[in-house]
Amino acid sequence: MNLSSPARDAGALMDAHLALIGTDIERWLGLFAEDAVVEFPYAPSLGAPERLVGREAIRGYFAETPKHFLGLVFSNVRRYLTTDPDVAIAEVHGSATIALTGKPYEQDYILVLKSREGRIVHYREYWDPILGLRAFGGTENLQQMVNPS
């Protein structure tokens, strides 16, 4: 798949998302519509935002992802068919090293992506907050990542 041009359906966008988020945030942001929404239903338990609205809010939150999650890769990708080409659902395993602590980060995710006209318009990511706390070495370190000053 050509990652530099808009993908045609939600499944291709999901593939591009997984390929780019750990390495090239600007190209990754190009997958999103200007009015896109990103949601993390479990994030408030860690003091992180539950919802990001608009590409600039998404950029602000994810800009440093490759610096925090070193070597982020996704494996064991399981895609689930839907009857709507604008909806993609996947389960994936993410692995990285947390730069701040040097600890391994191993996380299982459920991802739901909705697209419109070849761009992501809604992305929801479910993950275990306890695994994040352990890898970041506690709430204070995690807050440095999600709320940089």
C-alpha positions as CSV (number, residue, x, y, z in Angstrom):
1,M,0.0,0.0,0.0
2,N,1.2,3.5,-0.8
3,L,1.3,5.2,2.6
4,S,1.7,8.7,1.2
5,S,-1.7,8.8,-0.5
6,P,-5.1,8.6,1.1
7,A,-6.3,5.0,1.6
8,R,-9.5,4.0,0.0
9,D,-11.2,2.2,2.9
10,A,-11.1,1.8,6.7
11,G,-9.1,-1.5,6.5
12,A,-6.3,0.1,4.5
13,L,-6.4,3.1,6.8
14,M,-6.0,0.8,9.8
15,D,-2.9,-0.8,8.1
16,A,-1.4,2.6,7.5
17,H,-2.1,3.7,11.1
18,L,-0.3,0.7,12.5
19,A,2.6,1.2,10.1
20,L,3.1,4.9,10.8
21,I,2.2,5.8,14.4
22,G,5.5,4.6,15.9
23,T,7.7,6.2,13.3
24,D,6.3,9.1,11.3
25,I,3.7,11.2,13.1
26,E,3.3,13.8,10.3
27,R,2.6,11.1,7.7
28,W,0.3,9.4,10.2
29,L,-1.6,12.6,10.8
30,G,-2.2,12.8,7.1
31,L,-4.5,9.8,7.5
32,F,-7.0,11.9,9.6
33,A,-9.7,14.3,8.5
34,E,-9.4,17.8,9.9
35,D,-12.5,17.2,12.1
36,A,-11.4,13.7,13.2
37,V,-12.1,12.5,16.8
38,V,-9.8,10.1,18.7
39,E,-11.1,8.5,21.9
40,F,-9.4,6.5,24.7
41,P,-12.3,5.3,26.9
42,Y,-9.9,4.1,29.7
43,A,-7.5,7.1,29.7
44,P,-9.3,9.2,32.3
45,S,-8.4,6.7,35.0
46,L,-4.8,7.8,34.4
47,G,-5.5,11.5,34.2
48,A,-5.2,11.5,30.4
49,P,-7.7,12.9,28.0
50,E,-10.6,10.7,26.9
51,R,-11.3,12.6,23.7
52,L,-9.3,14.6,21.2
53,V,-11.2,16.6,18.6
54,G,-9.6,17.9,15.4
55,R,-6.3,17.1,13.7
56,E,-4.4,19.8,15.7
57,A,-5.5,18.3,19.1
58,I,-4.5,14.9,17.8
59,R,-1.1,16.3,16.7
60,G,-0.5,17.9,20.1
61,Y,-1.2,14.6,21.9
62,F,0.7,12.3,19.6
63,A,3.6,14.5,18.4
64,E,6.2,12.8,20.7
65,T,4.9,9.2,20.5
66,P,8.0,7.9,18.6
67,K,10.3,9.5,21.3
68,H,8.3,8.0,24.2
69,F,7.6,4.5,22.7
70,L,10.9,3.4,21.3
71,G,10.7,0.7,18.6
72,L,6.9,0.6,18.7
73,V,5.7,-2.3,16.6
74,F,2.4,-4.1,16.3
75,S,2.0,-7.9,16.0
76,N,-0.7,-10.5,16.2
77,V,-3.0,-8.3,14.2
78,R,-6.5,-9.7,14.0
79,R,-8.9,-7.9,11.7
80,Y,-12.7,-8.3,11.9
81,L,-14.8,-8.0,8.8
82,T,-17.7,-5.5,8.9
83,T,-20.4,-4.9,6.4
84,D,-19.4,-1.3,6.1
85,P,-16.2,-0.5,4.2
86,D,-15.9,2.7,6.3
87,V,-15.5,0.7,9.5
88,A,-12.5,-1.4,10.6
89,I,-12.1,-3.3,13.8
90,A,-8.9,-5.0,14.9
91,E,-7.1,-6.5,17.9
92,V,-3.4,-6.0,18.0
93,H,-0.4,-6.4,20.4
94,G,1.9,-3.5,20.8
95,S,5.5,-3.7,22.0
96,A,7.9,-0.9,22.7
97,T,10.5,0.3,25.2
98,I,9.5,3.3,27.3
99,A,12.2,5.9,26.9
100,L,11.7,7.5,30.3
101,T,12.1,4.2,32.3
102,G,13.8,1.8,29.9
103,K,11.0,-0.7,30.8
104,P,9.3,-2.9,28.2
105,Y,5.8,-2.0,27.2
106,E,3.5,-4.8,26.1
107,Q,-0.1,-3.9,25.5
108,D,-3.1,-5.5,23.8
109,Y,-5.4,-3.1,22.1
110,I,-8.9,-3.2,20.5
111,L,-9.1,-0.6,17.7
112,V,-12.2,0.8,16.0
113,L,-11.8,3.1,13.1
114,K,-14.3,4.9,11.0
115,S,-13.5,6.6,7.7
116,R,-15.0,9.1,5.3
117,E,-13.7,9.9,1.8
118,G,-10.4,8.1,2.5
119,R,-9.6,9.7,5.8
120,I,-10.0,8.6,9.5
121,V,-12.9,10.5,11.0
122,H,-13.2,8.6,14.3
123,Y,-10.7,6.3,16.0
124,R,-11.3,4.6,19.4
125,E,-8.6,2.7,21.2
126,Y,-9.1,0.4,24.2
127,W,-6.1,-0.7,26.3
128,D,-5.3,-1.7,29.9
129,P,-4.3,1.4,31.9
130,I,-2.4,-0.7,34.5
131,L,0.1,-1.9,31.9
132,G,0.8,1.7,31.0
133,L,1.3,2.6,34.6
134,R,3.8,-0.2,35.1
135,A,5.8,0.6,32.0
136,F,6.0,4.3,32.8
137,G,6.9,3.7,36.4
138,G,3.8,5.4,37.9
139,T,1.3,8.1,37.4
140,E,3.8,11.0,37.7
141,N,5.9,9.7,34.8
142,L,2.9,9.0,32.7
143,Q,1.6,12.5,33.3
144,Q,4.9,13.9,31.9
145,M,4.1,12.2,28.6
146,V,0.4,13.1,28.3
147,N,0.7,16.6,29.7
148,P,4.1,18.0,28.8
149,S,5.0,21.3,30.3
